[in-house]
Amino acid sequence: MTYDAALDTALQRLHDEGRYRTFIDIERRRGHFPRAVWRRPDGTEKDIIVWCGNDYLGMGQHPVVLAAMQEAVEKTGAGSGGTRNISGTTVWHRRLEAELADLHGKEAALVFTSAYIANDATLSTLPKLFPGLIIYSDALNHASMIEGVRRNGGAKRIFRHNDVAHLRELLEADDPAAPKLIAFESIYSMDGDFGPIEAICDLADEFNALTYIDEVHAVGMYGPRGAGVAERDRLMHRLDIINGTLAKAYGVMGGYIAASAKMVDAIRSYAPGFIFTTSLPPAVAAGAAASVRHLKSDQARRDKQQEHARVLKMRLKGMGLPIIDHGSHIVPVHVGDPVHCKRISDMLLENHGIYVQPINFPTVPRGTERLRFTPSPVHDPKDIDALVKAMDQLWSHCALNRAELSA
């Protein structure tokens, strides 16, 4: 076995398929997001505007978040110093979990180092708590949910994306006495479509199943206090476990679950992904808590983000670009070819100072490659103008198809 040759083959395969991923070195400037500086490999710099970040509301730059993090650093230093069980639980972690439990109307919350770990650790632990558990998982669930379901060693059923009728068929085929859990998302981030929360909760009630919802792309963004789509639709009380992130709309880092006190206590006590991981730095927990607290009342920031998303989708549609529009804040533009997708991304960055990463396989299926724009409340009308004009020009340059223009 020649190990270097095997690595060369694996990497060349990505190049040949046009989906080799390149890191772009950027430096966000405090107080100026979405503006940043691109540090090119040759050492030169270029001013850019970030159009693909997950800091959906610009909270990573908000003064209330920065002040909370600075205060915690000055009081406690950098790291937490241990796992949550061994010296790594601080007042900042407790305050954050209290904010999250209050946000979702649950008895308790549990913070992890990321939402990926929260999904993986929780879903892989549940069969230990409920022997014989069958998990019913949406076909387009996030990789972290898929991994957690795969690793748990229990039975699993995959239902077609958002297909409640198929989910019913699967539930009906299994032993009525078996413990069951339905895992799904509120917003699927690559297309921006919504999960049928109420219909799934109805099935869960009918078949005595637990519900597990990933609100990662919705927390901070939807609902009167930013608790997500389930809050917007007044359904939070019907969900047993809610997963969320602190690294997107809240602008910091970390993930969590919110549930009953008993459920949280059991996951805390049995999940290796929680037990054996150093806890978040106190400064990160403090910043996240400040962000969650602030967004419980900052509806204007959510409204501005939604307005910018609507405007961008309307203008791109008006040029005949193939927009995937399910009414959420995510703006995917379908390209359908990995080479063209990367080429447009490169030209937007180099020629227009617009940074948006290509989304290729395996993140999305082959043939559905896309550019995924995430307008924020801190993008201004001039930024939108520049993006629309650049996309119009590059779409023509690459001779890509357009839809029929509206009259």
Disulfide bonds with the S-S distance in Angstrom:
none
